[in-house]
Amino acid sequence: MTSLDALEPRLPSPLREVPDDRFARHGVRLFLKRDDLIHPELVGNKWRKLAPNLTAAAGRPIVTFGGAYSNHLRATAAAGRLLGVPTVGVVRGQELAGRPLNPVLARCAADGMRLHFVDRSTYRRKAEPDILAAVLGSAGVPDAYVVPEGGSNAAAVRGCLALGAELRGRADVVAVACGTGGTLAGLAAGLGPGQRALGIPVLKGGFLADEIRRLQGAAFGGRRGSWSLDERFHFGGYARVPALLDAFAEDFEERHRLPVERLYVAKLLYGLVALTEEGAFPRGTVLAAVITGRPFPPSRPPRSGPGTDQVASR
């Protein structure tokens, strides 16, 4: 078994109240669950989802998946370097092979991750057993431990139980930004009676509720906890950062001296302000927002706007 003790995670992560008049005038108290402070390189939900998979890999090479700006690939590469475990990142986009690496992929490579580029059609079918076997074979790691895109599998969901447990009795509503749904699936299961989890998806498409139910079924045998999604705050899709969202994030940073990661955290916080102003939370509500990541400035995709189709990856 791979010991994670040497990584020295900061657990439980801090829970801090932030005074903000946009919440206070509606009688709502806002707390930030600073999962971004768990570890300097395995940030936030990346730690919670990767840790059980790193243990299960037991030193075997780890293969995982992501796009050109994947925070998950970056965290997995860092974990491999810190633990001395070989890692392979299967990257969406055969056309990227041979090109100069962007800052995220360059960081992965510097951490020892071997990058294996595949075409987008193959990438879409990566969960099919025959396609997966072919990809592992072509990457030269047929017996590797496989972690899915975004790190969300049953082990990761169970790893996120602790996030809910750390918040039992400390908030009425716990909100988190969602990509693949694994964090919300585990968080909701770990909360106590009378608490509920709220997910803010950062992708459009309406598929996430089914995926969370599937993940909870795989991890626990069925639905667990009280949870819901509000799918209005994706701002056009993953990695879309229009001027309105960027300005909101900059304002939040100035108000609270907190760097705001744009692809997930900014959408979460924007959604919570909007919901509060709509009256979605009764007066007296204690609201906790899980800060799952922090900015990595060189990797930030260009601001999206008219005529752009910027798509990064989880």
Secondary structure, 3 states (H helix, E strand, C coil): CCCCHHHCCCCCCCEEECCCHHHHCCCCEEEEECHHHCCCCCCCHHHHHHHHHHHHHCCCCEEEEECCCCHHHHHHHHHHHHHCCCEEEEEECHHHCCCCCCHHHHHHHHCCCEEEEECHHHHHCCCCHHHHHHHHHHCCCCCCEECCHHHCCHHHHHHCHHHHHHCCCCCCEEEEEECCCHHHHHHHHHCCCCCEEEEEECCCCCCHHHHHHHHHHHHHCCCCCCEEECCCCCCCCCCCCCHHHHHHHHHHHHHHCCCCCCCCHHHHHHHHHHHHHHCCCCCCCEEEEECCCCCCHHHCCCCCCCCCCCCCCC
